[in-house]
Amino acid sequence: MNSVKTALAAACIVFATGVSAGDSASRGDYIGHDFTPHQQYFDYARVISVNPVYREVEVSRPRRECREQPVYHTGHDHPKSAGGMLAGGLIGGIIGHQFGKGRGRKVATAMGTLIGAKIGHQAVNGRAHEHGESIVGFEQHCQTRHELTYEQIVDGYDVVYLYRGQRHRVEMPYDPGKRIKMRIQITPVI
């Protein structure tokens, strides 16, 4: 029974030590070598020089290029009109009917109709379409090309400043002006 009491007492001591250490850590007290200062101090240093730091970047700019290209069409590609053929056939038939007698008049009328239809068709649709000849037209073709150039951009600033009689150098993302705000931390030497 004594050994049970001894073990229970030892467990209580270990538990109490752990709780008190946890309280002190949560308050921010000094534990081991982890010191967190409770106050921050600030001071200003005088800027001696500021030089921009450049880097080269690749810039792609789109550029649209257009040009006129010849386009060839054959006469068979275009729709044909039958109006000229009908009018030509009617006129040719009337003219052909004026010639001949009997059966010759019928042949002359038929021939006049065919010849008139042919002439009317060519007059409306053009001679080139009938023979499949090419007609030249122009179409605009455009494409976008990317033009690459290189530019210098400011990547940061090389700053030289004087603090308590000593020169220091730092690279900053902006130009600080005439002075730099300094954070002063006081920590004990352990």
C-alpha positions in Angstrom: 0.0 0.0 0.0 2.9 2.3 0.7 4.2 1.9 -2.8 0.9 3.0 -4.2 0.9 6.1 -2.0 4.4 6.9 -3.1 3.6 6.5 -6.8 0.5 8.7 -6.4 2.5 11.4 -4.6 5.2 11.4 -7.3 2.5 11.7 -10.0 1.0 14.8 -8.2 4.4 16.5 -8.0 5.2 15.9 -11.7 1.7 17.2 -12.6 2.0 20.3 -10.5 5.4 21.1 -12.0 4.1 20.8 -15.5 1.1 23.1 -14.8 3.3 25.8 -13.2 5.8 25.7 -16.2 2.8 26.0 -18.6 1.5 29.1 -16.7 4.9 30.8 -16.8 5.2 30.1 -20.6 1.8 31.5 -21.3 2.7 34.7 -19.5 5.8 35.2 -21.7 8.3 34.9 -18.8 11.9 33.9 -19.5 12.2 30.1 -20.0 15.4 28.6 -21.2 16.9 30.7 -24.0 13.6 31.9 -25.6 13.4 35.6 -24.7 10.6 37.7 -26.2 11.0 41.4 -25.5 7.8 43.1 -24.2 8.6 46.5 -25.8 9.9 47.6 -29.2 12.0 50.7 -29.6 12.4 52.7 -32.8 15.0 55.2 -34.0 15.9 56.8 -37.4 19.1 56.6 -39.5 20.2 59.1 -42.1 20.2 57.9 -45.7 23.4 58.7 -47.5 22.7 57.3 -51.0 19.9 55.5 -52.9 20.6 53.7 -56.2 18.0 51.9 -58.2 18.7 48.2 -58.9 17.5 47.2 -62.4 16.7 43.9 -64.0 15.9 43.1 -67.6 12.5 41.6 -68.4 11.2 40.2 -71.7 8.0 41.9 -72.9 5.8 40.4 -75.5 3.5 42.8 -77.4 0.9 41.5 -79.9 1.0 43.1 -83.3 -1.7 42.5 -86.0 -0.4 42.2 -89.6 -2.9 42.3 -92.5 -2.3 42.0 -96.2 -4.3 41.7 -99.4 -4.0 38.3 -101.1 -5.4 37.5 -104.6 -8.2 35.0 -104.7 -9.0 33.0 -107.9 -12.6 31.9 -108.6 -13.8 29.9 -111.5 -17.0 30.7 -113.3 -18.7 27.6 -112.1 -18.5 28.7 -108.5 -21.0 31.5 -109.0 -24.8 31.0 -109.3 -26.1 31.6 -112.9 -29.1 33.6 -113.8 -31.7 32.1 -116.2 -33.4 35.5 -116.9 -31.0 36.5 -119.7 -31.4 33.1 -121.3 -35.2 33.3 -121.3 -35.3 36.8 -122.6 -32.7 36.0 -125.3 -34.6 32.9 -126.3 -37.9 34.8 -126.6 -36.3 37.5 -128.7 -34.4 35.0 -130.9 -37.6 33.0 -131.5 -39.5 36.1 -132.6 -36.7 37.0 -135.0 -36.4 33.5 -136.3 -40.1 33.3 -136.9 -39.8 36.1 -139.4 -37.8 33.9 -141.8 -38.9 31.0 -144.0 -42.2 29.4 -144.7 -43.9 26.2 -143.5 -41.4 23.7 -142.0 -38.5 26.1 -142.6 -40.2 28.7 -140.4 -40.4 26.2 -137.5 -36.7 25.4 -137.9 -35.8 29.1 -138.1 -37.9 29.8 -135.0 -36.1 27.0 -133.1 -32.7 28.1 -134.2 -33.5 31.7 -133.3 -34.6 30.6 -129.9 -31.4 28.6 -129.3 -29.1 31.3 -130.6 -31.0 34.1 -128.6 -30.9 32.0 -125.4 -27.1 31.6 -125.8 -26.6 35.3 -126.4 -28.9 36.3 -123.5 -27.1 33.9 -121.2 -23.6 35.2 -122.1 -24.8 38.8 -121.8 -26.1 38.3 -118.2 -23.6 35.8 -116.8 -20.5 36.7 -118.7 -18.4 34.8 -121.2 -15.7 33.9 -118.6 -18.2 31.8 -116.5 -19.1 29.6 -119.4 -15.6 28.5 -120.2 -14.5 28.1 -116.5 -12.0 30.9 -116.7 -10.6 32.4 -113.4 -11.7 35.7 -112.0 -9.3 37.5 -109.6 -10.5 39.1 -106.4 -8.7 40.2 -103.3 -9.3 39.2 -99.7 -7.7 40.6 -96.6 -5.9 38.1 -94.4 -4.8 39.0 -90.9 -2.7 37.3 -88.3 -1.3 38.3 -84.9 2.4 38.1 -84.2 4.1 38.7 -80.9 7.0 41.1 -80.9 9.6 40.4 -78.2 11.5 43.3 -76.6 13.6 43.7 -73.5 13.1 46.4 -71.0 14.9 47.5 -67.8 12.6 47.8 -64.8 13.5 48.9 -61.2 13.7 45.8 -59.0 14.6 47.5 -55.8 16.9 50.1 -54.3 20.4 49.8 -52.9 20.4 52.1 -49.8 23.4 53.2 -47.8 22.6 54.8 -44.5 24.5 56.1 -41.4 23.5 54.9 -37.9 25.4 56.0 -34.8 28.5 56.9 -36.9 28.7 53.6 -38.9 27.7 53.0 -42.5 25.3 50.2 -43.4 23.9 49.0 -46.7 20.5 47.3 -47.3 18.4 46.5 -50.4 14.9 47.8 -50.1 11.8 47.4 -52.3 11.1 51.1 -52.2 13.1 54.4 -52.0 13.1 55.3 -48.3 13.6 59.0 -48.7 16.0 61.0 -46.4 15.8 58.6 -43.4 15.1 55.0 -42.5 13.1 53.8 -39.5 15.1 51.4 -37.4 13.7 48.7 -35.0 15.9 48.5 -31.9 15.6 45.3 -29.9 17.3 44.7 -26.5 18.0 41.1 -25.6 20.2 39.8 -22.8 23.4 38.0 -23.5 23.1 34.5 -22.1 
